[in-house]
């Protein structure tokens, strides 16, 4: 059996960043803003890197931020084909009587799913939320059970829903961290329906109502997401924006006014975009190294990553990044596509940024008897002259 040994191969990626020594000066970033809110979070949607947080794990009432989950489930039903945008929904008396913010649907009428979805997302209609919940699950309690199951699937371990609207209930709560998970899932899983969160107005029954997210008017990079308010929850806002390919999600819960939630959310987003950047370092299935392979039908094999690497770093810190590969000295067939044969490590000075498996990008089948025999002899002499001892078999 051939003894395997790891060797260090430093790879300079000049097109991505300049390499410097581990003594590079640290990047200086000002302290994160402190907001007048019960809990808040700023996160890079692509990397999951938390940039700012305060009480992000604290269970708090979400008010109408609940409707992000309501729309997530509706979007899932639409994608699965169990719900259609042009489908009629009967408006019950219970939906019609639901208080709070409303779309102003009428009891006994039929409303299209698309109109209800717009009413939930743009107008934050409680009546629309109940009507759609009843249509999907039979009643709102059953829909809340679906919401809780979906929350668990998304890893929202500190969330519990009692209704589809966010109207006050002591057992109805979530956290800033969980809302960020949900929002990122909505953006990535259902981008075609997430687009509705950027709409500024919606008219139904001759009543034109504006989106309550003031940032849609103040910042052209903002494309969502949702406001909420009750006396228990205070003023809340989940917002998301994209600048230069970087998407940030901010969650502000329990601020003092409509203006405060907008201003505080803007402070988070501005801080994140000003002092951080997202770098797409490597793509999945991109050839990073071609190495000698033994006993195979071909003599070389391409190595790369099963998944791409995207990182969030302080602006200006990319000049400190250094990438290196540890690759098995002897790679023998058979090798399956996706099989790990080494490691890719990215450092910033003494800080480990990322470490992932280097994998074979193709299958490598065993060669014939004579090619295996020839490789065994070649390996023997390679080790002989390199000073190492190998026992090679065919």
Secondary structure as UniProt FT lines:
FT   STRAND          6..11
FT   TURN            14..16
FT   TURN            22..23
FT   STRAND          39..44
FT   TURN            45..47
FT   STRAND          50..54
FT   TURN            56..57
FT   HELIX           63..66
FT   HELIX           67..80
FT   TURN            85..86
FT   STRAND          88..90
FT   HELIX           93..97
FT   TURN            107..108
FT   STRAND          110..112
FT   HELIX           113..121
FT   HELIX           126..137
FT   HELIX           140..153
FT   TURN            154..155
FT   TURN            157..158
FT   TURN            170..171
FT   STRAND          173..174
FT   HELIX           176..189
FT   HELIX           191..194
FT   HELIX           195..198
FT   STRAND          201..204
FT   TURN            205..206
FT   STRAND          207..210
FT   HELIX           215..218
FT   TURN            220..221
FT   STRAND          222..230
FT   TURN            231..233
FT   STRAND          234..243
FT   TURN            244..245
FT   STRAND          246..255
FT   HELIX           258..275
FT   STRAND          276..282
FT   TURN            284..285
FT   STRAND          289..292
FT   STRAND          300..304
FT   STRAND          309..314
FT   TURN            315..316
FT   HELIX           317..320
FT   STRAND          321..328
FT   TURN            337..338
FT   STRAND          340..348
FT   TURN            349..350
FT   STRAND          351..360
FT   HELIX           369..386
//
